[in-house]
Amino acid sequence: MADEKNYLCPMKIGILREEKFPRDSRVPLTPSQCKALMERNPAIEIVVQPCKYRCFTNEEFHYQGISMQEDVSDCDFLLGVKEVPPVLLIPGKTYIYFSHVIKEQPRNRLMMKAVIEKNIRLIDWECMKDKKGKRLIAFGRWAGIVGAYHAIRMVGFRTSRFRLRQMIDCLNFAEAQKELEKMDLPPVKIVLTGTGRVSEGAAFMLDVAGIKKVSPYNFCYNEFSEPVYTQLTSADMYHKEGEEKFNAEDYHAHPDQYKSSFYPFTKAADVMINGIYWDKRIPVFFTKEQMAEKDFRIKTISDITCDIAPESSIPSTLYASSIADPYYGYNAQTGELTQTFQDESIDIMAIDNLPNELPRDASEDFGNLIISRIIPELLKADTSEMLQNATIATGGKLNEPFVYLHSYAFGN
């Protein structure tokens, strides 16, 4: 933690109860982290809205000396994980949570409108970046870990060789790792997309499971007597016609000028784990028509990215599944849903809140990042450039560079 002697202004933080349905049980700060913050800096006071479904109970917060407070309108900052329902937003307050509006997600349009109309300052965890533009805080690693575990679990169901408990039914990651002792994987080939936090978490899980990593070339052109995986970079997945070398800087600036190079992997992989950020300018991995080809080999897709068709990188991700009902089948010939784990099905996992399967582990990591990287910025008050750049709305209007969201919030 940064030197607390520089923290001069008193600050009251409220930890919100997660009200979005389905309920999320994660917290921005754990009970022990709340206690440590207040002990190391007397300028900080933390209160918590009581909740019956958190991964950390009210009693655990009480045990650490943290006050429960239903009315949090006197707090300087209100911290949450998922979106706050519009009706619960307190006018004039400062909120920090994952708002999921920067892609103009339809389900959160009314919330964005309410934020502006209620004169709320909305700061988004996702938009907090360092001077090089790298995100400072995320749950992505745990999304990757849980998503890769689901991929392994689905292979067990599909082959009837083994059955793993779902991670939500395990106390923590240590207990979930013991489930892997039941694993009896055939020589499947797993393709993992991306190299960011999510994909690195997925790769970590595959390594823990003892699955051998091979190069993309060997993956495409060889068969193996053991389960293997390959991890694809942008250079492996996209190309620009007429250019031999991949230019990462040009790709990130103009992804719409590139085409997918993923097609050979659809003929080589049994399992796909999708862990990359995607937007509408980026080429899709493959089309519905390509999925219907006889030699399309992928039968299991763990879509951690979870963008919903028709605006998605994977056309079979028809809707977000849930922790309670994690899988659905897709029939590539009809383009419709079907039963899971059948000969004709491509099985899909598309849970959009994967870290909530291991909420205690995920919350612990997230809270450590808040303490080391975000609290020092909060205590700078209005002088933090990082917070200013992560502020989506303030003073009843959209903040730069988010003014493009006006028509999204107030349009039809």
MARTILO-899518 format. One record per residue (C-alpha): residue number from 1; x, y, z. Coordinates in steps of 0.02 Angstrom, whole numbers, plus 32768, in hexadecimal, padded with zeros to 4 digits. Example, Ala and Ser with C-alpha at 12.3 -4.5 7.8 and 13.67 -1.06 7.14 Angstrom:
<sites>
> nr,X,Y,Z
> 1,8267,7F1F,8186 .
> 2,82AC,7FCB,8165 .
</sites>
This chain:
<sites>
> nr,X,Y,Z
> 1,8000,8000,8000 .
> 2,803A,80B1,7FDF .
> 3,8075,811D,8071 .
> 4,7FDB,8143,80DB .
> 5,802E,81E3,811D .
> 6,7FFE,8234,8078 .
> 7,7F46,8209,8092 .
> 8,7EFF,82A7,80DF .
> 9,7E47,82B0,80B4 .
> 10,7DC8,8249,8117 .
> 11,7D63,81D4,80AC .
> 12,7CCD,8164,80CA .
> 13,7CB8,80CD,805A .
> 14,7C17,8069,804C .
> 15,7C1A,7FB5,800F .
> 16,7B78,7F98,7FAF .
> 17,7B08,7F01,7FB5 .
> 18,7B03,7EB4,7F07 .
> 19,7A50,7ECA,7ECA .
> 20,7A5B,7E99,7E13 .
> 21,7A09,7DF3,7DEC .
> 22,7A4A,7D6D,7DE9 .
> 23,7A99,7D9B,7E8F .
> 24,7B55,7DAE,7E94 .
> 25,7BAB,7D7A,7F35 .
> 26,7C53,7DD0,7F18 .
> 27,7C90,7E69,7F78 .
> 28,7D0B,7EF3,7F49 .
> 29,7D61,7EE3,7FF2 .
> 30,7D63,7E4E,8068 .
> 31,7D45,7E62,8124 .
> 32,7DFE,7E52,814E .
> 33,7E2D,7ECE,80C5 .
> 34,7DAF,7F4D,8108 .
> 35,7DFA,7F3C,81B6 .
> 36,7EAD,7F4B,8176 .
> 37,7E84,7FE7,8112 .
> 38,7E36,8041,81A6 .
> 39,7EC1,800D,821C .
> 40,7F49,804A,81A7 .
> 41,7EEF,80EB,817E .
> 42,7E7E,813C,8202 .
> 43,7E40,81B5,817B .
> 44,7DDB,8126,812F .
> 45,7D36,80E5,8173 .
> 46,7CE0,8051,8120 .
> 47,7C2B,801A,8138 .
> 48,7BD1,7F88,80E7 .
> 49,7B1D,7F72,80B2 .
> 50,7ADB,7ED2,8104 .
> 51,7ABF,7E3F,808F .
> 52,7A8A,7D89,80A2 .
> 53,7AD9,7D45,8004 .
> 54,7B8B,7D87,8003 .
> 55,7C1C,7D0D,8002 .
> 56,7C54,7D65,80A1 .
> 57,7BCA,7D69,8124 .
> 58,7B91,7DFE,818A .
> 59,7BDC,7DA6,8221 .
> 60,7C87,7D9F,81CE .
> 61,7C82,7E5C,81B4 .
> 62,7C46,7E75,8268 .
> 63,7CD5,7E09,82A7 .
> 64,7D51,7E7E,8254 .
> 65,7CFC,7F16,82A3 .
> 66,7CA8,7F55,8203 .
> 67,7C04,7FB1,821D .
> 68,7B65,7F7C,81C1 .
> 69,7B03,800E,817A .
> 70,7A67,7FFF,810F .
> 71,7A61,80B8,80E0 .
> 72,7B06,80E0,8089 .
> 73,7AD6,818D,804B .
> 74,7B58,81DF,80BD .
> 75,7BE9,8184,8067 .
> 76,7C66,81DB,7FF5 .
> 77,7C7E,8143,7F86 .
> 78,7C07,80B2,7F6B .
> 79,7C62,8015,7F2F .
> 80,7C10,7F82,7EDA .
> 81,7C36,7EF8,7E5E .
> 82,7BA5,7EEB,7DE3 .
> 83,7B2D,7F6F,7DA1 .
> 84,7ABA,7FCA,7E1B .
> 85,7A00,7FC6,7DE9 .
> 86,79C7,8076,7DB6 .
> 87,7942,8082,7E3E .
> 88,79C6,8068,7EC6 .
> 89,7A3F,80EE,7E8B .
> 90,7A4E,8179,7F0D .
> 91,7A4F,8226,7EBC .
> 92,7AEF,828A,7EC6 .
> 93,7B5E,81FC,7F03 .
> 94,7BFF,81B2,7EBD .
> 95,7BF5,80FC,7E88 .
> 96,7C7E,8085,7E51 .
> 97,7C4B,7FE1,7E00 .
> 98,7C51,7F81,7D5C .
> 99,7BCB,7FE1,7CFE .
> 100,7BD4,7F82,7C59 .
> 101,7B9F,8017,7BF1 .
> 102,7C3A,8042,7B8B .
> 103,7C06,7FC7,7B02 .
> 104,7B57,8012,7B09 .
> 105,7B0F,7F73,7B52 .
> 106,7A51,7F7E,7B3B .
> 107,7A28,7F35,7BE5 .
> 108,7A7B,7FC8,7C40 .
> 109,7A37,805A,7BDA .
> 110,79B7,808B,7C5F .
> 111,7A3D,8085,7CE5 .
> 112,7AAD,80F8,7C7F .
> 113,7A1C,8171,7C69 .
> 114,79F6,816D,7D24 .
> 115,7AAC,8190,7D4F .
> 116,7AA7,8231,7CE9 .
> 117,79FB,8267,7D23 .
> 118,7A26,8249,7DDB .
> 119,7AC7,82AF,7DCF .
> 120,7B30,8218,7DFF .
> 121,7BEB,8208,7DE8 .
> 122,7C05,815C,7D9C .
> 123,7CB5,8116,7D9E .
> 124,7CD1,806F,7D48 .
> 125,7D4F,7FEE,7D86 .
> 126,7D67,7FB7,7CD2 .
> 127,7DA2,8065,7C9D .
> 128,7E27,8079,7D24 .
> 129,7ECC,8074,7CC6 .
> 130,7F81,80A5,7CE0 .
> 131,7FDC,8124,7C73 .
> 132,8002,809F,7BF2 .
> 133,7F49,8074,7BE1 .
> 134,7F54,7FCE,7C3F .
> 135,7EC1,7FA0,7CAE .
> 136,7EE9,7FAB,7D67 .
> 137,7E61,7F3D,7DAF .
> 138,7DF9,7EAB,7D72 .
> 139,7DAE,7E02,7D9C .
> 140,7DEA,7DBF,7CF5 .
> 141,7E69,7D41,7D36 .
> 142,7DE4,7CE7,7D9A .
> 143,7D6B,7CEA,7D07 .
> 144,7DF2,7C90,7CA4 .
> 145,7E14,7C11,7D2D .
> 146,7D5B,7BE5,7D41 .
> 147,7D3C,7BE8,7C85 .
> 148,7DC8,7B6C,7C62 .
> 149,7D8A,7AFC,7CED .
> 150,7CDF,7AFC,7C9B .
> 151,7D2F,7AC7,7BF7 .
> 152,7D80,7A31,7C4C .
> 153,7CDE,7A09,7CA8 .
> 154,7C7C,7A0C,7C05 .
> 155,7CF5,7991,7BB4 .
> 156,7CD2,791D,7C46 .
> 157,7C17,7928,7C28 .
> 158,7C29,7915,7B6C .
> 159,7C98,787B,7B75 .
> 160,7C47,7831,7C13 .
> 161,7CF8,780F,7C53 .
> 162,7CEF,7879,7CF1 .
> 163,7C81,78F4,7D50 .
> 164,7CC4,798D,7DAB .
> 165,7C64,79F3,7E29 .
> 166,7C43,7AA4,7DF1 .
> 167,7CB6,7B24,7E41 .
> 168,7C24,7B7D,7E92 .
> 169,7C0E,7AE0,7EFC .
> 170,7CC1,7AEA,7F3C .
> 171,7CF2,7B57,7FCF .
> 172,7D88,7BA0,7F74 .
> 173,7E06,7B80,7EEA .
> 174,7E6B,7B09,7F55 .
> 175,7DD4,7A98,7F68 .
> 176,7DAC,7AA6,7EAE .
> 177,7E5C,7A6C,7E82 .
> 178,7E3C,79C9,7EDD .
> 179,7DAF,79A8,7E61 .
> 180,7E31,799A,7DD8 .
> 181,7E69,78F5,7E24 .
> 182,7DCB,78AB,7DD6 .
> 183,7DFE,78E7,7D29 .
> 184,7E16,7866,7C9F .
> 185,7E2C,78CD,7C02 .
> 186,7E39,787B,7B58 .
> 187,7EBA,78C5,7ADE .
> 188,7E51,7961,7ABC .
> 189,7E98,79FC,7A6A .
> 190,7E6B,7AA2,7ABC .
> 191,7E81,7B4B,7A68 .
> 192,7E89,7BE3,7ADB .
> 193,7E77,7C92,7A92 .
> 194,7ED0,7D2B,7AD6 .
> 195,7F5E,7D59,7B4B .
> 196,7F0C,7DD2,7BC5 .
> 197,7ED7,7DB8,7C7A .
> 198,7E46,7D45,7C4D .
> 199,7EAC,7CD7,7BD9 .
> 200,7F40,7CD0,7C50 .
> 201,7EC9,7C96,7CD8 .
> 202,7E87,7C10,7C63 .
> 203,7F38,7BDA,7C34 .
> 204,7F63,7BCF,7CED .
> 205,7ECF,7B5B,7D08 .
> 206,7F00,7AEC,7C76 .
> 207,7FB1,7AE3,7CBA .
> 208,7F71,7AB5,7D67 .
> 209,7F0B,7A2B,7D14 .
> 210,7FAC,79E8,7CC8 .
> 211,7F7C,7A08,7C13 .
> 212,8013,7A1C,7BA0 .
> 213,8029,7AC0,7B42 .
> 214,805F,7AB8,7A8B .
> 215,8080,7B38,7A03 .
> 216,7FF2,7B6F,7990 .
> 217,804A,7B1E,78FA .
> 218,8060,7A76,794F .
> 219,7FAE,7A80,798E .
> 220,7F68,7A97,78DF .
> 221,7FD0,7A16,7884 .
> 222,7FE8,798A,7901 .
> 223,7F81,7912,7969 .
> 224,7FB6,78E3,7A19 .
> 225,7FA5,784E,7A8E .
> 226,7F80,78C1,7B23 .
> 227,7F14,795B,7B41 .
> 228,7F67,79FC,7B04 .
> 229,7F3F,7AB4,7AF4 .
> 230,7F80,7B47,7A91 .
> 231,7F70,7C00,7ABA .
> 232,7F56,7C78,7A29 .
> 233,7F92,7D2B,7A1E .
> 234,7F42,7DAD,79AD .
> 235,7FC8,7D85,792C .
> 236,7F8C,7CD0,7929 .
> 237,7ED5,7D00,7913 .
> 238,7ED4,7D94,789B .
> 239,7F2B,7DCD,77FD .
> 240,7F28,7E5F,7785 .
> 241,7F23,7E30,76CF .
> 242,7FC0,7E5D,7670 .
> 243,802E,7E67,770B .
> 244,80A1,7DDB,7743 .
> 245,80C5,7E18,77F4 .
> 246,8043,7E3D,7877 .
> 247,804A,7EF1,78B9 .
> 248,7FFC,7EF2,7967 .
> 249,7FF3,7FAF,7971 .
> 250,7F9A,7FBB,78CA .
> 251,7F24,7F2D,78F8 .
> 252,7EEE,7F81,799A .
> 253,7ED3,8025,793E .
> 254,7E77,7FDB,78A8 .
> 255,7E33,7F2D,78D2 .
> 256,7DAB,7F41,784F .
> 257,7E32,7F35,77C8 .
> 258,7E63,7E86,77FE .
> 259,7E1D,7DD9,77DC .
> 260,7E10,7D3E,7848 .
> 261,7E99,7CBA,783C .
> 262,7E3E,7C46,78B3 .
> 263,7DF2,7BD2,7830 .
> 264,7E7B,7B49,7837 .
> 265,7E5E,7B39,78F3 .
> 266,7DA7,7B0E,78D6 .
> 267,7DE5,7A70,787E .
> 268,7E68,7A46,7903 .
> 269,7E1C,7A6D,79AD .
> 270,7D9E,7A0B,7A14 .
> 271,7D89,7A93,7A98 .
> 272,7D8D,7B51,7A8C .
> 273,7DA6,7BC7,7B1F .
> 274,7D84,7C7A,7AEC .
> 275,7DD7,7CFA,7B5C .
> 276,7DF7,7D95,7AF1 .
> 277,7DA7,7E40,7AF3 .
> 278,7D3B,7E57,7A58 .
> 279,7CD9,7EE5,7A08 .
> 280,7C78,7EF9,7966 .
> 281,7D10,7F37,7904 .
> 282,7D6F,7E94,791F .
> 283,7D53,7E01,78A7 .
> 284,7CF1,7D6D,78EA .
> 285,7D50,7CCA,7903 .
> 286,7CDA,7C69,7892 .
> 287,7C2B,7C75,784A .
> 288,7B8D,7C10,7865 .
> 289,7BA7,7BC6,77B8 .
> 290,7C56,7B8D,77E4 .
> 291,7C15,7B3F,7885 .
> 292,7BA0,7AD6,7819 .
> 293,7C2E,7A8D,77B1 .
> 294,7C4A,79D3,77C7 .
> 295,7CFE,79E5,77FF .
> 296,7CDC,7A6D,787F .
> 297,7D29,7A0F,7911 .
> 298,7D07,7A7D,79AA .
> 299,7C82,7A2E,7A17 .
> 300,7C9F,7A8B,7ABB .
> 301,7CA7,7B49,7ACB .
> 302,7CC9,7BA2,7B6E .
> 303,7CA3,7C55,7B3C .
> 304,7CE8,7CBC,7BCB .
> 305,7CDC,7D5B,7B63 .
> 306,7C20,7D3E,7B55 .
> 307,7BEC,7DBB,7AD0 .
> 308,7B3D,7D8E,7A97 .
> 309,7B0F,7D6B,79E1 .
> 310,7AF4,7DB7,7965 .
> 311,7B7C,7E31,799F .
> 312,7BF7,7DB1,79DF .
> 313,7C99,7D5D,79AE .
> 314,7C48,7CB1,79C0 .
> 315,7B9E,7CA1,7968 .
> 316,7B63,7C11,79D6 .
> 317,7B64,7C7D,7A73 .
> 318,7AAA,7C9E,7A6A .
> 319,7A94,7CD7,7B1E .
> 320,7AF1,7CE3,7BC2 .
> 321,7ADE,7C45,7C29 .
> 322,7AE0,7C46,7CE6 .
> 323,7B40,7BF7,7D75 .
> 324,7AA0,7B97,7D9F .
> 325,7A8C,7B5A,7CEB .
> 326,7B38,7B6D,7C9B .
> 327,7B2C,7B0F,7BF5 .
> 328,7ABF,7B08,7B5B .
> 329,7ACB,7AAA,7AB7 .
> 330,7AD4,7AF8,7A0A .
> 331,7AA6,7A9C,796B .
> 332,7B16,7ADE,78E1 .
> 333,7AA8,7A98,7858 .
> 334,7A0A,7AF1,7891 .
> 335,7A59,7B85,78EE .
> 336,79E7,7B5F,7980 .
> 337,79F5,7B22,7A33 .
> 338,79FB,7A69,7A56 .
> 339,7A20,79F2,7AE6 .
> 340,7AD0,79F6,7B2B .
> 341,7B53,796F,7B19 .
> 342,7B04,7919,7A83 .
> 343,7B5A,78E2,79E3 .
> 344,7B0E,7973,7981 .
> 345,7B26,79F9,7A06 .
> 346,7BAE,7A7A,7A1C .
> 347,7BAD,7A9A,7AD6 .
> 348,7BB8,7B4E,7B11 .
> 349,7BE9,7B9B,7BB8 .
> 350,7BC6,7C57,7BBA .
> 351,7BB8,7C8D,7C70 .
> 352,7BD4,7D49,7C7D .
> 353,7C03,7D4C,7D37 .
> 354,7C7C,7CBB,7D42 .
> 355,7CE5,7CFE,7DD3 .
> 356,7C4B,7CEE,7E41 .
> 357,7C67,7C32,7E41 .
> 358,7D01,7C4F,7EAF .
> 359,7CC8,7CF1,7F02 .
> 360,7D39,7CED,7F9B .
> 361,7DD9,7CD3,7F38 .
> 362,7DA5,7D51,7EB2 .
> 363,7D73,7DD4,7F33 .
> 364,7E18,7DC0,7F90 .
> 365,7E7E,7DE2,7EF3 .
> 366,7E0E,7E71,7EBD .
> 367,7E18,7EC3,7F68 .
> 368,7ED5,7EB9,7F69 .
> 369,7ED8,7F19,7EC4 .
> 370,7E61,7F9C,7F0A .
> 371,7ECF,7FB5,7FA3 .
> 372,7F72,7FC4,7F42 .
> 373,7F39,801F,7EA6 .
> 374,7E92,8077,7EC2 .
> 375,7E87,80B3,7F77 .
> 376,7F1D,8128,7F60 .
> 377,7EC2,8176,7ECC .
> 378,7E1E,8188,7F2C .
> 379,7E78,81E6,7FB4 .
> 380,7EBA,8264,7F36 .
> 381,7E05,829F,7F26 .
> 382,7DEF,8309,7E88 .
> 383,7EA7,8309,7E57 .
> 384,7EB0,8255,7E1B .
> 385,7EC6,824F,7D5F .
> 386,7EA4,8195,7D5F .
> 387,7DFA,81AB,7DB3 .
> 388,7DCE,823A,7D3F .
> 389,7DF1,81CC,7CA8 .
> 390,7D88,813F,7CF2 .
> 391,7CF3,81B0,7D16 .
> 392,7C67,818C,7C9B .
> 393,7BEE,8211,7CDA .
> 394,7BF3,829F,7D58 .
> 395,7B90,833D,7D7B .
> 396,7AFA,8304,7D18 .
> 397,7B59,82E9,7C75 .
> 398,7BCD,826D,7C21 .
> 399,7C86,8283,7C3A .
> 400,7D0A,827C,7BB1 .
> 401,7D2B,8204,7B5D .
> 402,7C7E,81BB,7B7C .
> 403,7C10,8240,7B2B .
> 404,7BEA,81C3,7AA0 .
> 405,7B75,816C,7B1B .
> 406,7AF6,81FC,7B16 .
> 407,7A8D,81B5,7A89 .
> 408,7A9A,810A,7ADB .
> 409,7A56,814C,7B80 .
> 410,79CE,81BD,7B3B .
> 411,79A5,816F,7A92 .
> 412,7918,80F5,7A6F .
</sites>
